[in-house]
Amino acid sequence: MPRVQTKPFQNKVAFISGGSRGIGLAVAEKLAQEGAHIVFTYLRSRADAQDAERLLAQLGSRVLSIRANMGNEEQIQKVFETIRNEFGALDILIHNAATGDLKPAIELSGEEWNRTLQINLNSLLLSARLSSNLMRDHNGKIVSISSHGSQRCLPNYAAVGVAKAGIECLSRYLAVELAPQGINVNVVMAGTTETQSLKKIPRHEEMLHHARTKTPVGRIGHPEDIANIVVFLCREESRWIVGQTIVADGGYSLLV
Ligand SMILES: NC(=O)c1ccc[n+]([C@@H]2O[C@H](COP(=O)([O-])OP(=O)(O)OC[C@H]3O[C@@H](n4cnc5c(N)ncnc54)[C@H](OP(=O)(O)O)[C@@H]3O)[C@@H](O)[C@H]2O)c1
């Protein structure tokens, strides 16, 4: 009898915060190609979310997009209620959405500081708590996206950098605390990656030129480069990597 080949994420449910474009969409696409059903959030662009929904649905997945601000606890709670009602369970959480106030630390108002930490860091704690209640079969995966700003001082990046450092540290605690429940937690630290978010950075052309010339492989990253590592961390084969931050930057950080 020929064996029926099933895809690795067949019938698994993945939630990606900020899945309508960029790295989040690339992760959603790869998970969907391998059989996962996809729930993703977005904030500003319904048009991007609709395009993403169409693209993912063509891959045969069930897709649900939800407009929700990851900086708002009530809205996050509602997202997870929807996942429970629509799918009954969750297997993969990708903590990806990011927005922040880009200013020198000393110029940040208390409101800007709190908002940036709320969107980027506090949302991981709440999402992990709500996910862990929905994860089943001792097989959950939580993967977050960090950046070099967690360790290095990038111009105007203090609030986001601190949030990213918090994501990496919190992920280590979550990894230890959730391992007995079979939930595996890790982080991918992405180098400069070609997405729309770069356009928000002042003097981004200069920054791109620097990144290109200082990256040993001779280019900056594509969203797929990061998605490949994220999806690897969602696979059963990566179970022995626990609480780690994996650097994916084409070798950039080895030289600068
Ligand atoms: N690109 C890089 O060079 C780079 C480098 C290192 C790390 N990273 C990290 O990689 C992740 C993805 O970055 P990206 O470059 O792919 O970003 P992007 O292209 O700007 O996409 C961001 C996504 O997040 C959504 N989003 C933003 N704020 C949100 C909020 N408050 N609530 C819900 N959704 C929200 C956006 O939806 P709307 O468009 O509808 O607002 C969009 O889907 C981030 O964590 C970023 O820090 C990126």
The ligand as an ORCA input file, in Angstrom:
! r2SCAN-3c Opt
* xyz 0 1
  N      12.914     44.439      8.531
  C      14.022     44.397      9.247
  O      15.120     44.823      8.840
  C      14.005     43.751     10.612
  C      15.234     43.513     11.249
  C      15.227     42.919     12.493
  C      14.039     42.558     13.114
  N      12.858     42.800     12.472
  C      11.636     42.420     13.183
  O      10.850     41.563     12.361
  C       9.472     41.738     12.668
  C       8.690     42.038     11.409
  O       9.245     43.181     10.785
  P       8.904     43.575      9.274
  O      10.071     44.347      8.795
  O       8.440     42.379      8.539
  O       7.693     44.586      9.511
  P       6.617     45.204      8.484
  O       6.917     44.842      7.089
  O       6.516     46.630      8.886
  O       5.274     44.446      8.919
  C       4.763     44.646     10.205
  C       3.503     43.833     10.370
  O       3.041     44.014     11.713
  C       1.736     44.613     11.704
  N       1.668     45.476     12.870
  C       2.454     46.540     13.172
  N       2.112     47.045     14.360
  C       1.080     46.295     14.816
  C       0.305     46.317     15.988
  N       0.502     47.227     16.952
  N      -0.676     45.392     16.130
  C      -0.894     44.450     15.171
  N      -0.174     44.365     14.041
  C       0.802     45.282     13.866
  C       1.640     45.317     10.365
  O       0.284     45.504     10.003
  P      -0.183     46.918      9.303
  O       0.693     47.102      8.115
  O      -1.622     46.708      8.947
  O       0.018     47.963     10.357
  C       2.363     44.301      9.479
  O       1.538     43.182      9.239
  C       9.422     42.867     13.710
  O       9.396     42.286     15.000
  C      10.729     43.603     13.496
  O      11.178     44.289     14.651
  C      12.807     43.395     11.238
*
